[in-house]
């Protein structure tokens, strides 16, 4: 095979891999966000804090886990024990796997 042909083939394969990753990310994102248990405005808690959800994104989970276990990540304002926003409006995030909604 000529070097020029091999270079074209290599570039084509690299382009396909990039498009494949983009499409996989799009499908994962849509699926995770469509199936997120909580939505904007909900209150979620983990073992150390509660937040009022203002944004939902997704994560590939921890570095030890594979892309086959994506999860929703909830971002929002940290709440006091009375479940009102703190005066400093500090924000945080909580991974769906860490939610423990026992107020």
Secondary structure per residue as TSV (DSSP state, phi and psi in degrees):
chain	resnum	aa	ss	phi	psi
A	1	X	-	360.0	137.2
A	2	X	-	-68.8	151.1
A	3	X	H	-60.6	-40.2
A	4	X	H	-62.0	-43.0
A	5	X	H	-65.2	-41.9
A	6	X	H	-63.2	-41.2
A	7	X	H	-63.9	-41.6
A	8	X	H	-63.8	-42.6
A	9	X	H	-63.0	-44.8
A	10	X	H	-60.1	-45.2
A	11	X	H	-63.1	-42.0
A	12	X	H	-61.4	-44.6
A	13	X	H	-63.7	-43.2
A	14	X	H	-62.1	-42.3
A	15	X	H	-62.9	-42.1
A	16	X	H	-63.5	-40.4
A	17	X	H	-62.7	-41.3
A	18	X	H	-63.7	-46.4
A	19	X	H	-64.3	-36.7
A	20	X	H	-62.6	-46.4
A	21	X	H	-62.9	-41.9
A	22	X	H	-61.8	-43.5
A	23	X	H	-67.4	-41.0
A	24	X	H	-61.3	-45.9
A	25	X	H	-60.3	-39.4
A	26	X	H	-63.9	-43.7
A	27	X	H	-67.3	-43.7
A	28	X	H	-61.7	-47.0
A	29	X	H	-58.2	-49.5
A	30	X	H	-61.3	-44.7
A	31	X	H	-64.5	-47.3
A	32	X	H	-63.5	-47.0
A	33	X	H	-70.1	-36.0
A	34	X	H	-67.2	-28.0
A	35	X	T	-105.9	9.4
A	36	X	-	-60.4	135.4
A	37	X	S	-70.1	-30.1
A	38	X	-	-118.4	154.0
A	39	X	-	-124.2	172.8
A	40	X	T	-56.3	132.7
A	41	X	T	100.6	-20.7
A	42	X	-	-74.1	160.6
A	43	X	E	-109.2	127.9
A	44	X	E	-127.5	152.1
A	45	X	E	-134.7	151.6
A	46	X	-	-120.0	-161.0
A	47	X	S	-70.9	-14.7
A	48	X	S	-124.3	-11.5
A	49	X	-	-159.6	164.3
A	50	X	E	-123.1	144.5
A	51	X	E	-132.2	153.8
A	52	X	E	-94.8	117.9
A	53	X	E	-67.1	125.9
A	54	X	E	-115.5	-16.3
A	55	X	E	-156.9	143.8
A	56	X	E	-123.4	126.7
A	57	X	E	-127.2	-169.5
A	58	X	E	-134.6	158.8
A	59	X	E	-134.9	155.5
A	60	X	-	-83.7	14.2
A	61	X	-	73.4	-166.2
A	62	X	-	-70.5	166.9
A	63	X	T	-64.1	-19.7
A	64	X	T	-87.5	-8.8
A	65	X	S	-104.9	160.0
A	66	X	-	-91.9	171.3
A	67	X	G	-65.1	-11.6
A	68	X	G	-78.2	-0.5
A	69	X	G	-128.2	57.4
A	70	X	-	-71.1	156.9
A	71	X	E	-146.6	157.8
A	72	X	E	-74.3	147.5
A	73	X	E	-124.6	127.0
A	74	X	E	-102.8	127.8
A	75	X	E	-112.1	145.1
A	76	X	E	175.8	-175.8
A	77	X	E	-77.9	135.3
A	78	X	E	-70.5	138.2
A	79	X	B	-106.9	155.5
A	80	X	-	-78.2	179.4
A	81	X	T	-63.3	-23.5
A	82	X	T	-86.6	7.2
A	83	X	S	62.4	39.8
A	84	X	S	-119.6	155.3
A	85	X	B	-61.4	140.8
A	86	X	-	-65.2	153.5
A	87	X	T	-64.3	-31.7
A	88	X	T	-81.0	-3.1
A	89	X	-	54.7	34.0
A	90	X	-	-64.9	143.5
A	91	X	E	-113.6	163.5
A	92	X	E	-156.7	177.7
A	93	X	E	-135.0	155.1
A	94	X	E	-135.9	128.0
A	95	X	E	-76.0	144.3
A	96	X	G	-56.7	-36.9
A	97	X	G	-66.4	-18.1
A	98	X	G	-97.5	-0.9
A	99	X	-	-68.8	134.5
A	100	X	-	-142.7	84.3
A	101	X	-	-83.4	63.1
A	102	X	-	-112.1	93.2
A	103	X	-	-70.0	360.0
